[in-house]
């Protein structure tokens, strides 16, 4: 299914407690308890620098791993998509690649990481992906 991709300006940072380890390390599915009502789990994934600006990256080598040093989704511009429920690692990588393709198609400069956020609101679990970007400045 094709994701709905939006541009999002985050007016204030979203601070979070960094989680240790990759939640998909065991079998490709999320392996930690789901967040309780009105809470969230956030992970920052670094991308393979050789793949981070490719229009058709290799999905198997796309993600380098979790960056546990990051503790906020900073204020700024993001490509954003979300889907209901926990998603498999394959689906999350697919969505992250789709964000990258859309950003490059729009002549944006995606950063070399993305944020994966699991949030539970109104008794509903949602998976969100944020990919920061910069706007390409024309040199004409």
N, C-alpha and C positions, 0 to 999 in steps of 0.2 A: 504494500500500500504506500502510495506517495505521501510524504509528510507535508503538513502545512507549515511553511517556513515564513517567519516574520522578522523584520528588523525591530529591535527593541532598544530604547535608550533607558538604561538603568540610572535613575536620578540619585540614588543613594546606594552605598555598598550593602551587600548582604554578607554579614559576618557569620562565620560558622567555626565550629571546633573541628580541626583537621582529623580525619580518620586514618588510622594506621592500616596499611596494606591495601591490596586490591580486592574489592568485594567479589570479583569474578574469578579469583585465582583457582578455586577448586574445580569447578566443572562447567564454567561458562554461564552459570546462573547466579543470581544474587544470593549471597550466603550469610547475611546478617539480618537480625530482626527488623521488621518493618517499623517505621517511625510511628510513634503514638500520635493521637489527634493533635493538630495544630503544631506539629514539629516537622523537622526535616533532617535528611542526611545529605551531605554534599561532598563530592570528590572532584579534585582537579587532575585531569589527565594530560600529561605531556605527549606531544606527537613526534613521530620520527621526522627530523628536520628535512630529510630527503623526500618525504611524502606530503609535508604540511602545506605545500603550495601547488601540488599537482592536481590537474583537473580530473584525472582518473587514477587516484592512488591505489596501491595494493592494499586491500583491506586487512590482509593478514599481518602486514608490517606497519600498519598505520599508527597504532598506539604504542608509545614507549612504556607507559606505566603511570602509577599514581604519584603525584607530587604532594607529599604530606607537609611541605613547608608553607603552603598557601592557606590562608585562613579567611579570605574574603573574595566574593565576586565583586570586583571594584566597580565604581560608577563608570559608565561609559556606554559605548555602542556594542550591540551583540546581535548576531544571528541567533534565532531562537526557535525551538520546536518543542512540542510536548505530546505525550500519549498517555492514556490512562493505564495504570497498573505497573507492575515490575516488568521490565523487558529483558530479553536475553542479551548477552554480550554481542551476538551477531547483529541483532536489531539496533542496538546502540551504536555500534560501529557503522552500520549502514546509514543511520540518521546523521551521525557526525560527518560522514563522507558527503551526504546530500547537502548539509549546511556548507561544507567547503566548496562544493561545485556551484551552489547558488551564489555564494560570496564572490567567487572568481568570475562567474558569469556577469555579475553586477559590477565588475571591476573594483571590488573591494580587496583589501589586504588582510586576510584572516591571520590572527596570531597563532603561535605554535602550541596552543593548548585549548582545552575546552572544559567546561564544568558540567558535571552530571549531578542533578539534584532530584532526590526523591522527597516528595512532600505529601503529607496527609492532611486534607482539609475537608470538612463536611463529610467525614467517614468515607472519603474517596482517596485512593492512592494515585499520584500522578508522577511520571518520570519526565523531567525537563532537561534539555541540553542547551547550554549557552556557549557560543563561540565568539570571543571578542574579535573585533575587526577595526581597521583604520581605513579611511577613505583615500583612494589613490589620487594624488594631486597631478593634474595634467602639466606637462612641461612645454606646452605649445605657446 
